[in-house]
Amino acid sequence: MAKIKIKQVRSKIGCPKVQKQTLEALGLKKINAVVEHEATPSILGMVETVKHLVVVEK
């Protein structure tokens, strides 16, 4: 599978609890933090949930 880089670009303050938990599950704890994951359907679904807070690079 392809690797994707996920970067948090917006704050999670004021977001619903589910979105905060999704960011934590992805491994994002701070703004400008970058993590690398396999592009599996579960990871892509998590990214879709918080797409307004992150930027995805392929």
All heavy atoms as TSV, in Angstrom:
chain	resi	resn	atom	element	x	y	z
A	1	MET	N	N	0.838	-1.188	0.000
A	1	MET	CA	C	0.000	0.000	0.000
A	1	MET	C	C	0.877	1.244	0.000
A	1	MET	O	O	2.014	1.216	0.438
A	1	MET	CB	C	-0.882	0.026	1.231
A	1	MET	CG	C	-2.009	-0.941	1.243
A	1	MET	SD	S	-3.516	-0.024	1.309
A	1	MET	CE	C	-4.573	-1.191	0.550
A	2	ALA	N	N	0.279	2.318	-0.430
A	2	ALA	CA	C	0.986	3.587	-0.484
A	2	ALA	C	C	1.021	4.230	0.893
A	2	ALA	O	O	0.114	4.050	1.703
A	2	ALA	CB	C	0.294	4.521	-1.470
A	3	LYS	N	N	2.054	4.968	1.131
A	3	LYS	CA	C	2.173	5.725	2.381
A	3	LYS	C	C	1.605	7.125	2.158
A	3	LYS	O	O	1.729	7.682	1.070
A	3	LYS	CB	C	3.638	5.847	2.797
A	3	LYS	CG	C	4.292	4.550	3.178
A	3	LYS	CD	C	4.241	4.397	4.654
A	3	LYS	CE	C	5.079	3.189	5.070
A	3	LYS	NZ	N	5.037	3.018	6.484
A	4	ILE	N	N	0.968	7.670	3.189
A	4	ILE	CA	C	0.513	9.055	3.138
A	4	ILE	C	C	1.034	9.778	4.364
A	4	ILE	O	O	1.220	9.175	5.417
A	4	ILE	CB	C	-1.036	9.167	3.071
A	4	ILE	CG1	C	-1.698	8.464	4.252
A	4	ILE	CG2	C	-1.565	8.627	1.768
A	4	ILE	CD1	C	-3.178	8.715	4.362
A	5	LYS	N	N	1.313	11.058	4.190
A	5	LYS	CA	C	1.728	11.907	5.304
A	5	LYS	C	C	0.551	12.787	5.677
A	5	LYS	O	O	-0.068	13.401	4.812
A	5	LYS	CB	C	2.920	12.779	4.913
A	5	LYS	CG	C	4.203	12.011	4.767
A	5	LYS	CD	C	5.359	12.935	4.495
A	5	LYS	CE	C	6.638	12.124	4.337
A	5	LYS	NZ	N	7.786	12.996	4.092
A	6	ILE	N	N	0.264	12.835	6.966
A	6	ILE	CA	C	-0.861	13.617	7.466
A	6	ILE	C	C	-0.304	14.688	8.390
A	6	ILE	O	O	0.418	14.376	9.334
A	6	ILE	CB	C	-1.859	12.726	8.224
A	6	ILE	CG1	C	-2.286	11.553	7.343
A	6	ILE	CG2	C	-3.061	13.537	8.678
A	6	ILE	CD1	C	-2.960	10.447	8.099
A	7	LYS	N	N	-0.645	15.942	8.116
A	7	LYS	CA	C	-0.155	17.068	8.903
A	7	LYS	C	C	-1.332	17.828	9.485
A	7	LYS	O	O	-2.255	18.203	8.762
A	7	LYS	CB	C	0.672	18.010	8.027
A	7	LYS	CG	C	1.218	19.213	8.757
A	7	LYS	CD	C	2.052	20.071	7.834
A	7	LYS	CE	C	2.643	21.244	8.575
A	7	LYS	NZ	N	3.465	22.087	7.715
A	8	GLN	N	N	-1.323	18.045	10.798
A	8	GLN	CA	C	-2.376	18.823	11.437
A	8	GLN	C	C	-2.072	20.297	11.231
A	8	GLN	O	O	-1.008	20.784	11.588
A	8	GLN	CB	C	-2.451	18.508	12.931
A	8	GLN	CG	C	-3.570	19.230	13.637
A	8	GLN	CD	C	-3.671	18.892	15.107
A	8	GLN	OE1	O	-3.033	17.975	15.593
A	8	GLN	NE2	N	-4.473	19.649	15.810
A	9	VAL	N	N	-3.036	21.025	10.656
A	9	VAL	CA	C	-2.816	22.442	10.354
A	9	VAL	C	C	-3.754	23.367	11.124
A	9	VAL	O	O	-3.554	24.574	11.122
A	9	VAL	CB	C	-2.936	22.730	8.835
A	9	VAL	CG1	C	-1.815	22.066	8.079
A	9	VAL	CG2	C	-4.275	22.298	8.300
A	10	ARG	N	N	-4.793	22.806	11.755
A	10	ARG	CA	C	-5.721	23.625	12.533
A	10	ARG	C	C	-5.891	23.017	13.917
A	10	ARG	O	O	-5.714	21.820	14.120
A	10	ARG	CB	C	-7.081	23.708	11.841
A	10	ARG	CG	C	-6.975	24.449	10.512
A	10	ARG	CD	C	-8.287	24.889	9.958
A	10	ARG	NE	N	-8.968	25.770	10.904
A	10	ARG	CZ	C	-10.281	25.954	10.895
A	10	ARG	NH1	N	-11.038	25.312	10.043
A	10	ARG	NH2	N	-10.839	26.770	11.744
A	11	SER	N	N	-6.285	23.861	14.858
A	11	SER	CA	C	-6.451	23.454	16.239
A	11	SER	C	C	-7.698	22.598	16.420
A	11	SER	O	O	-8.698	22.768	15.732
A	11	SER	CB	C	-6.558	24.686	17.136
A	11	SER	OG	O	-6.850	24.313	18.454
A	12	LYS	N	N	-7.630	21.688	17.393
A	12	LYS	CA	C	-8.786	20.856	17.702
A	12	LYS	C	C	-9.678	21.476	18.773
A	12	LYS	O	O	-10.706	20.910	19.127
A	12	LYS	CB	C	-8.329	19.466	18.136
A	12	LYS	CG	C	-7.469	19.434	19.367
A	12	LYS	CD	C	-6.970	18.034	19.638
A	12	LYS	CE	C	-5.986	18.041	20.778
A	12	LYS	NZ	N	-5.387	16.738	20.977
A	13	ILE	N	N	-9.328	22.655	19.256
A	13	ILE	CA	C	-10.143	23.348	20.253
A	13	ILE	C	C	-11.496	23.688	19.634
A	13	ILE	O	O	-11.571	24.245	18.551
A	13	ILE	CB	C	-9.441	24.627	20.756
A	13	ILE	CG1	C	-8.162	24.271	21.477
A	13	ILE	CG2	C	-10.374	25.436	21.644
A	13	ILE	CD1	C	-7.321	25.462	21.874
A	14	GLY	N	N	-12.554	23.344	20.321
A	14	GLY	CA	C	-13.897	23.631	19.846
A	14	GLY	C	C	-14.480	22.551	18.953
A	14	GLY	O	O	-15.625	22.664	18.528
A	15	CYS	N	N	-13.714	21.518	18.657
A	15	CYS	CA	C	-14.210	20.422	17.830
A	15	CYS	C	C	-14.953	19.409	18.696
A	15	CYS	O	O	-14.694	19.297	19.884
A	15	CYS	CB	C	-13.046	19.711	17.139
A	15	CYS	SG	S	-12.271	20.693	15.881
A	16	PRO	N	N	-15.851	18.644	18.082
A	16	PRO	CA	C	-16.525	17.583	18.829
A	16	PRO	C	C	-15.536	16.548	19.360
A	16	PRO	O	O	-14.451	16.360	18.791
A	16	PRO	CB	C	-17.453	16.951	17.791
A	16	PRO	CG	C	-17.628	17.985	16.743
A	16	PRO	CD	C	-16.358	18.776	16.724
A	17	LYS	N	N	-15.923	15.870	20.407
A	17	LYS	CA	C	-15.050	14.896	21.066
A	17	LYS	C	C	-14.588	13.805	20.107
A	17	LYS	O	O	-13.442	13.368	20.159
A	17	LYS	CB	C	-15.787	14.280	22.246
A	17	LYS	CG	C	-14.957	13.377	23.098
A	17	LYS	CD	C	-15.729	12.896	24.309
A	17	LYS	CE	C	-14.857	12.011	25.174
A	17	LYS	NZ	N	-15.585	11.534	26.352
A	18	VAL	N	N	-15.472	13.384	19.211
A	18	VAL	CA	C	-15.132	12.332	18.249
A	18	VAL	C	C	-13.966	12.758	17.359
A	18	VAL	O	O	-13.080	11.959	17.052
A	18	VAL	CB	C	-16.389	11.972	17.430
A	18	VAL	CG1	C	-16.159	11.855	15.974
A	18	VAL	CG2	C	-16.996	10.715	17.966
A	19	GLN	N	N	-13.941	14.004	16.941
A	19	GLN	CA	C	-12.857	14.480	16.094
A	19	GLN	C	C	-11.555	14.585	16.876
A	19	GLN	O	O	-10.480	14.289	16.344
A	19	GLN	CB	C	-13.233	15.817	15.462
A	19	GLN	CG	C	-14.361	15.681	14.458
A	19	GLN	CD	C	-14.813	16.995	13.887
A	19	GLN	OE1	O	-14.333	18.061	14.275
A	19	GLN	NE2	N	-15.746	16.937	12.964
A	20	LYS	N	N	-11.626	14.994	18.132
A	20	LYS	CA	C	-10.427	15.042	18.975
A	20	LYS	C	C	-9.854	13.644	19.151
A	20	LYS	O	O	-8.637	13.441	19.061
A	20	LYS	CB	C	-10.757	15.651	20.339
A	20	LYS	CG	C	-11.089	17.122	20.278
A	20	LYS	CD	C	-11.448	17.657	21.648
A	20	LYS	CE	C	-11.877	19.109	21.562
A	20	LYS	NZ	N	-12.217	19.668	22.855
A	21	GLN	N	N	-10.723	12.661	19.362
A	21	GLN	CA	C	-10.273	11.285	19.528
A	21	GLN	C	C	-9.684	10.738	18.240
A	21	GLN	O	O	-8.718	9.974	18.270
A	21	GLN	CB	C	-11.433	10.408	19.992
A	21	GLN	CG	C	-11.881	10.706	21.402
A	21	GLN	CD	C	-13.140	9.969	21.796
A	21	GLN	OE1	O	-13.918	9.557	20.934
A	21	GLN	NE2	N	-13.354	9.827	23.091
A	22	THR	N	N	-10.223	11.147	17.110
A	22	THR	CA	C	-9.696	10.702	15.817
A	22	THR	C	C	-8.288	11.237	15.592
A	22	THR	O	O	-7.406	10.509	15.132
A	22	THR	CB	C	-10.631	11.149	14.674
A	22	THR	OG1	O	-11.928	10.622	14.907
A	22	THR	CG2	C	-10.132	10.664	13.333
A	23	LEU	N	N	-8.058	12.510	15.930
A	23	LEU	CA	C	-6.711	13.074	15.802
A	23	LEU	C	C	-5.732	12.329	16.696
A	23	LEU	O	O	-4.610	12.017	16.278
A	23	LEU	CB	C	-6.718	14.565	16.153
A	23	LEU	CG	C	-7.330	15.502	15.120
A	23	LEU	CD1	C	-7.400	16.912	15.677
A	23	LEU	CD2	C	-6.550	15.477	13.829
A	24	GLU	N	N	-6.138	12.030	17.923
A	24	GLU	CA	C	-5.271	11.287	18.847
A	24	GLU	C	C	-4.970	9.891	18.285
A	24	GLU	O	O	-3.845	9.415	18.372
A	24	GLU	CB	C	-5.928	11.172	20.223
A	24	GLU	CG	C	-5.946	12.465	20.994
A	24	GLU	CD	C	-4.576	12.882	21.503
A	24	GLU	OE1	O	-3.789	12.001	21.897
A	24	GLU	OE2	O	-4.297	14.087	21.488
A	25	ALA	N	N	-5.988	9.241	17.715
A	25	ALA	CA	C	-5.804	7.902	17.157
A	25	ALA	C	C	-4.852	7.916	15.965
A	25	ALA	O	O	-4.121	6.953	15.736
A	25	ALA	CB	C	-7.148	7.319	16.754
A	26	LEU	N	N	-4.852	9.008	15.228
A	26	LEU	CA	C	-3.922	9.142	14.109
A	26	LEU	C	C	-2.508	9.456	14.585
A	26	LEU	O	O	-1.553	9.341	13.831
A	26	LEU	CB	C	-4.394	10.246	13.150
A	26	LEU	CG	C	-5.580	9.903	12.261
A	26	LEU	CD1	C	-6.094	11.153	11.563
A	26	LEU	CD2	C	-5.204	8.845	11.239
A	27	GLY	N	N	-2.367	9.887	15.841
A	27	GLY	CA	C	-1.057	10.210	16.380
A	27	GLY	C	C	-0.731	11.684	16.317
A	27	GLY	O	O	0.427	12.072	16.489
A	28	LEU	N	N	-1.731	12.517	16.087
A	28	LEU	CA	C	-1.516	13.963	15.986
A	28	LEU	C	C	-1.869	14.617	17.314
A	28	LEU	O	O	-2.995	14.500	17.790
A	28	LEU	CB	C	-2.374	14.547	14.866
A	28	LEU	CG	C	-2.038	14.031	13.471
A	28	LEU	CD1	C	-3.110	14.415	12.488
A	28	LEU	CD2	C	-0.688	14.544	13.030
A	29	LYS	N	N	-0.890	15.295	17.908
A	29	LYS	CA	C	-1.108	15.915	19.209
A	29	LYS	C	C	-0.936	17.423	19.185
A	29	LYS	O	O	-1.447	18.115	20.044
A	29	LYS	CB	C	-0.154	15.312	20.232
A	29	LYS	CG	C	-0.404	13.839	20.433
A	29	LYS	CD	C	0.511	13.238	21.438
A	29	LYS	CE	C	0.197	11.760	21.559
A	29	LYS	NZ	N	0.981	11.095	22.528
A	30	LYS	N	N	-0.218	17.944	18.203
A	30	LYS	CA	C	0.051	19.381	18.125
A	30	LYS	C	C	-0.153	19.866	16.699
A	30	LYS	O	O	-0.094	19.087	15.751
A	30	LYS	CB	C	1.503	19.682	18.502
A	30	LYS	CG	C	1.910	19.311	19.890
A	30	LYS	CD	C	3.373	19.676	20.082
A	30	LYS	CE	C	3.851	19.292	21.454
A	30	LYS	NZ	N	5.260	19.634	21.635
A	31	ILE	N	N	-0.351	21.150	16.559
A	31	ILE	CA	C	-0.404	21.755	15.229
A	31	ILE	C	C	0.984	21.625	14.592
A	31	ILE	O	O	1.999	21.730	15.268
A	31	ILE	CB	C	-0.837	23.229	15.320
A	31	ILE	CG1	C	-2.269	23.300	15.827
A	31	ILE	CG2	C	-0.729	23.925	13.968
A	31	ILE	CD1	C	-2.794	24.699	16.013
A	32	ASN	N	N	1.010	21.373	13.300
A	32	ASN	CA	C	2.216	21.148	12.493
A	32	ASN	C	C	2.880	19.806	12.746
A	32	ASN	O	O	3.961	19.558	12.225
A	32	ASN	CB	C	3.232	22.289	12.641
A	32	ASN	CG	C	2.744	23.572	12.029
A	32	ASN	OD1	O	2.071	23.565	11.002
A	32	ASN	ND2	N	3.052	24.691	12.659
A	33	ALA	N	N	2.247	18.944	13.528
A	33	ALA	CA	C	2.762	17.589	13.708
A	33	ALA	C	C	2.482	16.797	12.428
A	33	ALA	O	O	1.446	16.957	11.803
A	33	ALA	CB	C	2.091	16.920	14.897
A	34	VAL	N	N	3.430	15.943	12.045
A	34	VAL	CA	C	3.291	15.135	10.834
A	34	VAL	C	C	3.444	13.666	11.214
A	34	VAL	O	O	4.369	13.306	11.939
A	34	VAL	CB	C	4.356	15.513	9.778
A	34	VAL	CG1	C	4.230	14.633	8.555
A	34	VAL	CG2	C	4.233	16.976	9.407
A	35	VAL	N	N	2.539	12.831	10.721
A	35	VAL	CA	C	2.637	11.387	10.909
A	35	VAL	C	C	2.528	10.715	9.552
A	35	VAL	O	O	1.984	11.288	8.607
A	35	VAL	CB	C	1.545	10.843	11.861
A	35	VAL	CG1	C	1.756	11.341	13.268
A	35	VAL	CG2	C	0.163	11.183	11.368
A	36	GLU	N	N	3.045	9.510	9.468
A	36	GLU	CA	C	3.010	8.765	8.222
A	36	GLU	C	C	2.296	7.444	8.474
A	36	GLU	O	O	2.597	6.739	9.437
A	36	GLU	CB	C	4.435	8.506	7.732
A	36	GLU	CG	C	4.504	7.990	6.327
A	36	GLU	CD	C	5.918	7.959	5.801
A	36	GLU	OE1	O	6.667	8.935	6.021
A	36	GLU	OE2	O	6.275	6.956	5.182
A	37	HIS	N	N	1.315	7.144	7.627
A	37	HIS	CA	C	0.521	5.922	7.753
A	37	HIS	C	C	0.362	5.273	6.383
A	37	HIS	O	O	0.498	5.935	5.358
A	37	HIS	CB	C	-0.883	6.230	8.291
A	37	HIS	CG	C	-0.925	6.611	9.735
A	37	HIS	ND1	N	-0.733	5.718	10.745
A	37	HIS	CD2	C	-1.143	7.798	10.330
A	37	HIS	CE1	C	-0.839	6.336	11.914
A	37	HIS	NE2	N	-1.077	7.615	11.676
A	38	GLU	N	N	0.029	3.974	6.403
A	38	GLU	CA	C	-0.371	3.290	5.182
A	38	GLU	C	C	-1.748	3.816	4.771
A	38	GLU	O	O	-2.564	4.143	5.629
A	38	GLU	CB	C	-0.455	1.784	5.419
A	38	GLU	CG	C	0.870	1.115	5.697
A	38	GLU	CD	C	1.736	0.970	4.466
A	38	GLU	OE1	O	1.186	0.923	3.354
A	38	GLU	OE2	O	2.955	0.915	4.632
A	39	ALA	N	N	-2.009	3.859	3.487
A	39	ALA	CA	C	-3.287	4.367	2.984
A	39	ALA	C	C	-4.337	3.252	2.973
A	39	ALA	O	O	-4.837	2.849	1.937
A	39	ALA	CB	C	-3.111	4.957	1.598
A	40	THR	N	N	-4.696	2.765	4.156
A	40	THR	CA	C	-5.721	1.731	4.274
A	40	THR	C	C	-7.094	2.402	4.336
A	40	THR	O	O	-7.195	3.584	4.667
A	40	THR	CB	C	-5.500	0.892	5.536
A	40	THR	OG1	O	-5.585	1.745	6.678
A	40	THR	CG2	C	-4.143	0.204	5.513
A	41	PRO	N	N	-8.157	1.648	4.058
A	41	PRO	CA	C	-9.493	2.240	4.127
A	41	PRO	C	C	-9.833	2.813	5.503
A	41	PRO	O	O	-10.491	3.849	5.597
A	41	PRO	CB	C	-10.417	1.064	3.782
A	41	PRO	CG	C	-9.577	0.178	2.935
A	41	PRO	CD	C	-8.184	0.305	3.497
A	42	SER	N	N	-9.372	2.188	6.571
A	42	SER	CA	C	-9.678	2.706	7.908
A	42	SER	C	C	-8.975	4.034	8.173
A	42	SER	O	O	-9.578	4.963	8.724
A	42	SER	CB	C	-9.310	1.682	8.985
A	42	SER	OG	O	-7.942	1.398	8.952
A	43	ILE	N	N	-7.727	4.150	7.762
A	43	ILE	CA	C	-6.986	5.405	7.942
A	43	ILE	C	C	-7.600	6.502	7.076
A	43	ILE	O	O	-7.775	7.632	7.525
A	43	ILE	CB	C	-5.490	5.222	7.607
A	43	ILE	CG1	C	-4.832	4.272	8.595
A	43	ILE	CG2	C	-4.771	6.562	7.572
A	43	ILE	CD1	C	-4.727	4.788	10.010
A	44	LEU	N	N	-7.956	6.180	5.840
A	44	LEU	CA	C	-8.565	7.177	4.950
A	44	LEU	C	C	-9.915	7.636	5.489
A	44	LEU	O	O	-10.273	8.808	5.356
A	44	LEU	CB	C	-8.702	6.612	3.544
A	44	LEU	CG	C	-7.379	6.316	2.828
A	44	LEU	CD1	C	-7.638	5.656	1.484
A	44	LEU	CD2	C	-6.556	7.575	2.669
A	45	GLY	N	N	-10.659	6.747	6.129
A	45	GLY	CA	C	-11.919	7.136	6.757
A	45	GLY	C	C	-11.705	8.071	7.925
A	45	GLY	O	O	-12.462	9.021	8.131
A	46	MET	N	N	-10.651	7.823	8.709
A	46	MET	CA	C	-10.324	8.699	9.836
A	46	MET	C	C	-9.923	10.079	9.325
A	46	MET	O	O	-10.324	11.100	9.891
A	46	MET	CB	C	-9.207	8.087	10.676
A	46	MET	CG	C	-9.614	6.832	11.404
A	46	MET	SD	S	-8.231	5.940	12.108
A	46	MET	CE	C	-7.854	6.946	13.516
A	47	VAL	N	N	-9.156	10.114	8.244
A	47	VAL	CA	C	-8.739	11.391	7.656
A	47	VAL	C	C	-9.959	12.153	7.144
A	47	VAL	O	O	-10.043	13.373	7.301
A	47	VAL	CB	C	-7.708	11.165	6.533
A	47	VAL	CG1	C	-7.472	12.436	5.753
A	47	VAL	CG2	C	-6.400	10.640	7.112
A	48	GLU	N	N	-10.905	11.445	6.562
A	48	GLU	CA	C	-12.122	12.086	6.054
A	48	GLU	C	C	-12.907	12.753	7.188
A	48	GLU	O	O	-13.499	13.813	7.000
A	48	GLU	CB	C	-12.999	11.042	5.345
A	48	GLU	CG	C	-14.213	11.598	4.669
A	48	GLU	CD	C	-13.894	12.503	3.493
A	48	GLU	OE1	O	-12.821	12.381	2.882
A	48	GLU	OE2	O	-14.750	13.355	3.186
A	49	THR	N	N	-12.869	12.163	8.377
A	49	THR	CA	C	-13.577	12.716	9.534
A	49	THR	C	C	-12.995	14.061	9.960
A	49	THR	O	O	-13.721	14.936	10.411
A	49	THR	CB	C	-13.502	11.724	10.717
A	49	THR	OG1	O	-14.039	10.482	10.299
A	49	THR	CG2	C	-14.269	12.233	11.908
A	50	VAL	N	N	-11.687	14.227	9.833
A	50	VAL	CA	C	-11.026	15.455	10.291
A	50	VAL	C	C	-10.370	16.208	9.136
A	50	VAL	O	O	-9.386	16.907	9.333
A	50	VAL	CB	C	-9.986	15.141	11.391
A	50	VAL	CG1	C	-10.659	14.650	12.636
A	50	VAL	CG2	C	-8.953	14.142	10.906
A	51	LYS	N	N	-10.941	16.097	7.942
A	51	LYS	CA	C	-10.316	16.695	6.751
A	51	LYS	C	C	-10.170	18.203	6.834
A	51	LYS	O	O	-9.304	18.772	6.193
A	51	LYS	CB	C	-11.080	16.309	5.494
A	51	LYS	CG	C	-12.487	16.843	5.425
A	51	LYS	CD	C	-13.206	16.331	4.210
A	51	LYS	CE	C	-14.653	16.796	4.242
A	51	LYS	NZ	N	-15.416	16.167	3.184
A	52	HIS	N	N	-10.984	18.872	7.657
A	52	HIS	CA	C	-10.889	20.323	7.798
A	52	HIS	C	C	-9.768	20.736	8.745
A	52	HIS	O	O	-9.433	21.915	8.835
A	52	HIS	CB	C	-12.224	20.887	8.277
A	52	HIS	CG	C	-12.685	20.324	9.576
A	52	HIS	ND1	N	-13.155	19.024	9.691
A	52	HIS	CD2	C	-12.733	20.856	10.799
A	52	HIS	CE1	C	-13.479	18.805	10.946
A	52	HIS	NE2	N	-13.229	19.893	11.650
A	53	LEU	N	N	-9.157	19.773	9.455
A	53	LEU	CA	C	-8.086	20.077	10.402
A	53	LEU	C	C	-6.711	19.627	9.904
A	53	LEU	O	O	-5.705	20.011	10.502
A	53	LEU	CB	C	-8.361	19.362	11.735
A	53	LEU	CG	C	-9.681	19.695	12.435
A	53	LEU	CD1	C	-9.845	18.815	13.666
A	53	LEU	CD2	C	-9.734	21.153	12.812
A	54	VAL	N	N	-6.665	18.829	8.844
A	54	VAL	CA	C	-5.404	18.247	8.392
A	54	VAL	C	C	-5.178	18.485	6.904
A	54	VAL	O	O	-6.100	18.827	6.169
A	54	VAL	CB	C	-5.364	16.719	8.668
A	54	VAL	CG1	C	-5.484	16.419	10.141
A	54	VAL	CG2	C	-6.425	15.992	7.892
A	55	VAL	N	N	-3.927	18.255	6.499
A	55	VAL	CA	C	-3.541	18.262	5.087
A	55	VAL	C	C	-2.875	16.918	4.818
A	55	VAL	O	O	-2.058	16.457	5.614
A	55	VAL	CB	C	-2.548	19.408	4.785
A	55	VAL	CG1	C	-1.978	19.293	3.392
A	55	VAL	CG2	C	-3.219	20.745	4.986
A	56	VAL	N	N	-3.231	16.296	3.701
A	56	VAL	CA	C	-2.700	14.979	3.361
A	56	VAL	C	C	-1.787	15.101	2.155
A	56	VAL	O	O	-2.147	15.683	1.139
A	56	VAL	CB	C	-3.845	13.993	3.057
A	56	VAL	CG1	C	-3.292	12.637	2.678
A	56	VAL	CG2	C	-4.772	13.885	4.248
A	57	GLU	N	N	-0.582	14.529	2.285
A	57	GLU	CA	C	0.380	14.469	1.181
A	57	GLU	C	C	0.569	13.009	0.826
A	57	GLU	O	O	0.643	12.159	1.686
A	57	GLU	CB	C	1.725	15.055	1.598
A	57	GLU	CG	C	1.677	16.495	2.007
A	57	GLU	CD	C	3.006	16.982	2.569
A	57	GLU	OE1	O	4.010	16.250	2.446
A	57	GLU	OE2	O	3.020	18.069	3.133
A	58	LYS	N	N	0.658	12.725	-0.463
A	58	LYS	CA	C	0.846	11.345	-0.885
A	58	LYS	C	C	2.291	11.017	-1.063
A	58	LYS	O	O	3.139	11.799	-1.126
A	58	LYS	CB	C	0.092	11.098	-2.164
A	58	LYS	CG	C	-1.379	11.385	-1.953
A	58	LYS	CD	C	-2.225	10.716	-2.944
A	58	LYS	CE	C	-3.649	11.055	-2.555
A	58	LYS	NZ	N	-4.615	10.220	-2.997
